[in-house]
Amino acid sequence: MAIEGFEVEKIAHLARLGIDPDDVPEYARNLSDILAFVEQLNSVDTRGVDPLAHPLDAIQRLRPDSVTEADERDNFQQNAPLTEAGLYLVPQVIE
């Protein structure tokens, strides 16, 4: 699928991008190349291939889920003008 210059200008307008008119043909060629590559990928027979979340068979190293900081809520709420039951009270702004 070939992209024309007016289509690049329309896409740029929709994306609110400023493109130099001299660069429009290059953008059109690049976008056409991208779409041709996607068409090439779509033509590959992928039946029997399991979808992957990552191309490598890697395992994510996770840190232990443990508390690393002390609970200082009461200390922080001493500076607040109004609190109740561990919550900050604020004026109602929406009716």
PyMOL CGO cylinders between C-alpha atoms (Angstrom):
from pymol import cmd
from pymol.cgo import CYLINDER

trace = [
    CYLINDER, 0.00, 0.00, 0.00, 1.62, 3.22, -1.15, 0.3, 1, 1, 1, 1, 1, 1,
    CYLINDER, 1.62, 3.22, -1.15, 1.08, 6.40, 0.83, 0.3, 1, 1, 1, 1, 1, 1,
    CYLINDER, 1.08, 6.40, 0.83, 0.65, 9.61, -1.13, 0.3, 1, 1, 1, 1, 1, 1,
    CYLINDER, 0.65, 9.61, -1.13, 1.82, 13.07, -0.11, 0.3, 1, 1, 1, 1, 1, 1,
    CYLINDER, 1.82, 13.07, -0.11, -1.68, 14.33, 0.69, 0.3, 1, 1, 1, 1, 1, 1,
    CYLINDER, -1.68, 14.33, 0.69, -2.16, 11.37, 3.06, 0.3, 1, 1, 1, 1, 1, 1,
    CYLINDER, -2.16, 11.37, 3.06, 1.04, 12.25, 4.91, 0.3, 1, 1, 1, 1, 1, 1,
    CYLINDER, 1.04, 12.25, 4.91, -0.19, 15.82, 5.26, 0.3, 1, 1, 1, 1, 1, 1,
    CYLINDER, -0.19, 15.82, 5.26, -3.56, 14.59, 6.56, 0.3, 1, 1, 1, 1, 1, 1,
    CYLINDER, -3.56, 14.59, 6.56, -1.89, 12.26, 9.08, 0.3, 1, 1, 1, 1, 1, 1,
    CYLINDER, -1.89, 12.26, 9.08, 0.42, 15.07, 10.20, 0.3, 1, 1, 1, 1, 1, 1,
    CYLINDER, 0.42, 15.07, 10.20, -2.58, 17.37, 10.64, 0.3, 1, 1, 1, 1, 1, 1,
    CYLINDER, -2.58, 17.37, 10.64, -4.48, 14.77, 12.69, 0.3, 1, 1, 1, 1, 1, 1,
    CYLINDER, -4.48, 14.77, 12.69, -1.40, 14.18, 14.85, 0.3, 1, 1, 1, 1, 1, 1,
    CYLINDER, -1.40, 14.18, 14.85, -0.84, 17.93, 15.10, 0.3, 1, 1, 1, 1, 1, 1,
    CYLINDER, -0.84, 17.93, 15.10, 2.67, 17.59, 13.70, 0.3, 1, 1, 1, 1, 1, 1,
    CYLINDER, 2.67, 17.59, 13.70, 4.41, 20.25, 11.71, 0.3, 1, 1, 1, 1, 1, 1,
    CYLINDER, 4.41, 20.25, 11.71, 6.11, 18.75, 8.66, 0.3, 1, 1, 1, 1, 1, 1,
    CYLINDER, 6.11, 18.75, 8.66, 8.24, 20.69, 6.21, 0.3, 1, 1, 1, 1, 1, 1,
    CYLINDER, 8.24, 20.69, 6.21, 6.62, 20.35, 2.75, 0.3, 1, 1, 1, 1, 1, 1,
    CYLINDER, 6.62, 20.35, 2.75, 10.01, 19.37, 1.33, 0.3, 1, 1, 1, 1, 1, 1,
    CYLINDER, 10.01, 19.37, 1.33, 10.07, 16.33, 3.64, 0.3, 1, 1, 1, 1, 1, 1,
    CYLINDER, 10.07, 16.33, 3.64, 6.63, 14.99, 2.67, 0.3, 1, 1, 1, 1, 1, 1,
    CYLINDER, 6.63, 14.99, 2.67, 7.90, 12.69, -0.12, 0.3, 1, 1, 1, 1, 1, 1,
    CYLINDER, 7.90, 12.69, -0.12, 10.44, 11.10, 2.24, 0.3, 1, 1, 1, 1, 1, 1,
    CYLINDER, 10.44, 11.10, 2.24, 7.77, 10.56, 4.90, 0.3, 1, 1, 1, 1, 1, 1,
    CYLINDER, 7.77, 10.56, 4.90, 5.47, 9.05, 2.27, 0.3, 1, 1, 1, 1, 1, 1,
    CYLINDER, 5.47, 9.05, 2.27, 8.22, 6.64, 1.16, 0.3, 1, 1, 1, 1, 1, 1,
    CYLINDER, 8.22, 6.64, 1.16, 9.07, 5.66, 4.75, 0.3, 1, 1, 1, 1, 1, 1,
    CYLINDER, 9.07, 5.66, 4.75, 5.42, 5.07, 5.69, 0.3, 1, 1, 1, 1, 1, 1,
    CYLINDER, 5.42, 5.07, 5.69, 4.89, 3.06, 2.50, 0.3, 1, 1, 1, 1, 1, 1,
    CYLINDER, 4.89, 3.06, 2.50, 7.92, 0.91, 3.38, 0.3, 1, 1, 1, 1, 1, 1,
    CYLINDER, 7.92, 0.91, 3.38, 6.56, 0.32, 6.88, 0.3, 1, 1, 1, 1, 1, 1,
    CYLINDER, 6.56, 0.32, 6.88, 3.16, -0.71, 5.54, 0.3, 1, 1, 1, 1, 1, 1,
    CYLINDER, 3.16, -0.71, 5.54, 4.78, -3.01, 2.98, 0.3, 1, 1, 1, 1, 1, 1,
    CYLINDER, 4.78, -3.01, 2.98, 6.75, -4.68, 5.77, 0.3, 1, 1, 1, 1, 1, 1,
    CYLINDER, 6.75, -4.68, 5.77, 3.58, -5.16, 7.82, 0.3, 1, 1, 1, 1, 1, 1,
    CYLINDER, 3.58, -5.16, 7.82, 1.90, -6.73, 4.79, 0.3, 1, 1, 1, 1, 1, 1,
    CYLINDER, 1.90, -6.73, 4.79, 4.90, -9.04, 4.43, 0.3, 1, 1, 1, 1, 1, 1,
    CYLINDER, 4.90, -9.04, 4.43, 4.58, -10.04, 8.10, 0.3, 1, 1, 1, 1, 1, 1,
    CYLINDER, 4.58, -10.04, 8.10, 0.86, -10.68, 7.67, 0.3, 1, 1, 1, 1, 1, 1,
    CYLINDER, 0.86, -10.68, 7.67, 1.55, -13.06, 4.78, 0.3, 1, 1, 1, 1, 1, 1,
    CYLINDER, 1.55, -13.06, 4.78, 3.58, -15.44, 6.97, 0.3, 1, 1, 1, 1, 1, 1,
    CYLINDER, 3.58, -15.44, 6.97, 1.77, -18.63, 8.01, 0.3, 1, 1, 1, 1, 1, 1,
    CYLINDER, 1.77, -18.63, 8.01, 1.77, -18.62, 11.82, 0.3, 1, 1, 1, 1, 1, 1,
    CYLINDER, 1.77, -18.62, 11.82, -0.58, -21.53, 12.42, 0.3, 1, 1, 1, 1, 1, 1,
    CYLINDER, -0.58, -21.53, 12.42, 0.80, -23.76, 15.13, 0.3, 1, 1, 1, 1, 1, 1,
    CYLINDER, 0.80, -23.76, 15.13, 3.04, -21.03, 16.57, 0.3, 1, 1, 1, 1, 1, 1,
    CYLINDER, 3.04, -21.03, 16.57, 2.25, -20.08, 20.15, 0.3, 1, 1, 1, 1, 1, 1,
    CYLINDER, 2.25, -20.08, 20.15, 2.09, -16.34, 20.83, 0.3, 1, 1, 1, 1, 1, 1,
    CYLINDER, 2.09, -16.34, 20.83, 4.94, -15.02, 22.95, 0.3, 1, 1, 1, 1, 1, 1,
    CYLINDER, 4.94, -15.02, 22.95, 5.09, -12.14, 25.36, 0.3, 1, 1, 1, 1, 1, 1,
    CYLINDER, 5.09, -12.14, 25.36, 8.85, -11.95, 24.83, 0.3, 1, 1, 1, 1, 1, 1,
    CYLINDER, 8.85, -11.95, 24.83, 11.06, -13.43, 22.11, 0.3, 1, 1, 1, 1, 1, 1,
    CYLINDER, 11.06, -13.43, 22.11, 13.55, -14.81, 24.62, 0.3, 1, 1, 1, 1, 1, 1,
    CYLINDER, 13.55, -14.81, 24.62, 12.76, -17.55, 27.09, 0.3, 1, 1, 1, 1, 1, 1,
    CYLINDER, 12.76, -17.55, 27.09, 13.80, -15.32, 29.99, 0.3, 1, 1, 1, 1, 1, 1,
    CYLINDER, 13.80, -15.32, 29.99, 12.52, -15.19, 33.55, 0.3, 1, 1, 1, 1, 1, 1,
    CYLINDER, 12.52, -15.19, 33.55, 11.88, -11.87, 35.24, 0.3, 1, 1, 1, 1, 1, 1,
    CYLINDER, 11.88, -11.87, 35.24, 13.86, -11.48, 38.43, 0.3, 1, 1, 1, 1, 1, 1,
    CYLINDER, 13.86, -11.48, 38.43, 11.54, -10.05, 41.05, 0.3, 1, 1, 1, 1, 1, 1,
    CYLINDER, 11.54, -10.05, 41.05, 12.39, -8.58, 44.40, 0.3, 1, 1, 1, 1, 1, 1,
    CYLINDER, 12.39, -8.58, 44.40, 10.75, -10.05, 47.49, 0.3, 1, 1, 1, 1, 1, 1,
    CYLINDER, 10.75, -10.05, 47.49, 7.43, -8.48, 48.41, 0.3, 1, 1, 1, 1, 1, 1,
    CYLINDER, 7.43, -8.48, 48.41, 8.35, -7.18, 51.84, 0.3, 1, 1, 1, 1, 1, 1,
    CYLINDER, 8.35, -7.18, 51.84, 7.89, -3.97, 53.79, 0.3, 1, 1, 1, 1, 1, 1,
    CYLINDER, 7.89, -3.97, 53.79, 10.99, -1.79, 53.54, 0.3, 1, 1, 1, 1, 1, 1,
    CYLINDER, 10.99, -1.79, 53.54, 9.81, 1.41, 55.25, 0.3, 1, 1, 1, 1, 1, 1,
    CYLINDER, 9.81, 1.41, 55.25, 8.24, 2.13, 58.61, 0.3, 1, 1, 1, 1, 1, 1,
    CYLINDER, 8.24, 2.13, 58.61, 4.61, 3.24, 58.88, 0.3, 1, 1, 1, 1, 1, 1,
    CYLINDER, 4.61, 3.24, 58.88, 4.78, 6.96, 59.66, 0.3, 1, 1, 1, 1, 1, 1,
    CYLINDER, 4.78, 6.96, 59.66, 1.17, 7.88, 58.86, 0.3, 1, 1, 1, 1, 1, 1,
    CYLINDER, 1.17, 7.88, 58.86, 0.49, 9.25, 62.36, 0.3, 1, 1, 1, 1, 1, 1,
    CYLINDER, 0.49, 9.25, 62.36, 3.65, 11.36, 62.18, 0.3, 1, 1, 1, 1, 1, 1,
    CYLINDER, 3.65, 11.36, 62.18, 2.69, 12.76, 58.74, 0.3, 1, 1, 1, 1, 1, 1,
    CYLINDER, 2.69, 12.76, 58.74, -0.92, 13.44, 59.75, 0.3, 1, 1, 1, 1, 1, 1,
    CYLINDER, -0.92, 13.44, 59.75, 0.17, 15.63, 62.64, 0.3, 1, 1, 1, 1, 1, 1,
    CYLINDER, 0.17, 15.63, 62.64, 0.92, 18.32, 60.01, 0.3, 1, 1, 1, 1, 1, 1,
    CYLINDER, 0.92, 18.32, 60.01, -2.52, 18.03, 58.35, 0.3, 1, 1, 1, 1, 1, 1,
    CYLINDER, -2.52, 18.03, 58.35, -5.24, 20.52, 59.32, 0.3, 1, 1, 1, 1, 1, 1,
    CYLINDER, -5.24, 20.52, 59.32, -8.00, 17.87, 59.55, 0.3, 1, 1, 1, 1, 1, 1,
    CYLINDER, -8.00, 17.87, 59.55, -7.86, 14.08, 59.83, 0.3, 1, 1, 1, 1, 1, 1,
    CYLINDER, -7.86, 14.08, 59.83, -10.28, 11.42, 60.93, 0.3, 1, 1, 1, 1, 1, 1,
    CYLINDER, -10.28, 11.42, 60.93, -9.77, 7.65, 61.33, 0.3, 1, 1, 1, 1, 1, 1,
    CYLINDER, -9.77, 7.65, 61.33, -6.40, 7.85, 59.56, 0.3, 1, 1, 1, 1, 1, 1,
    CYLINDER, -6.40, 7.85, 59.56, -7.79, 9.79, 56.58, 0.3, 1, 1, 1, 1, 1, 1,
    CYLINDER, -7.79, 9.79, 56.58, -7.12, 13.35, 55.42, 0.3, 1, 1, 1, 1, 1, 1,
    CYLINDER, -7.12, 13.35, 55.42, -10.24, 15.51, 55.41, 0.3, 1, 1, 1, 1, 1, 1,
    CYLINDER, -10.24, 15.51, 55.41, -10.48, 18.07, 52.61, 0.3, 1, 1, 1, 1, 1, 1,
    CYLINDER, -10.48, 18.07, 52.61, -13.15, 20.61, 51.68, 0.3, 1, 1, 1, 1, 1, 1,
    CYLINDER, -13.15, 20.61, 51.68, -15.80, 19.42, 49.22, 0.3, 1, 1, 1, 1, 1, 1,
    CYLINDER, -15.80, 19.42, 49.22, -15.11, 20.94, 45.80, 0.3, 1, 1, 1, 1, 1, 1,
    CYLINDER, -15.11, 20.94, 45.80, -17.73, 19.15, 43.67, 0.3, 1, 1, 1, 1, 1, 1,
    CYLINDER, -17.73, 19.15, 43.67, -21.42, 19.28, 44.46, 0.3, 1, 1, 1, 1, 1, 1,
]
cmd.load_cgo(trace, "trace")
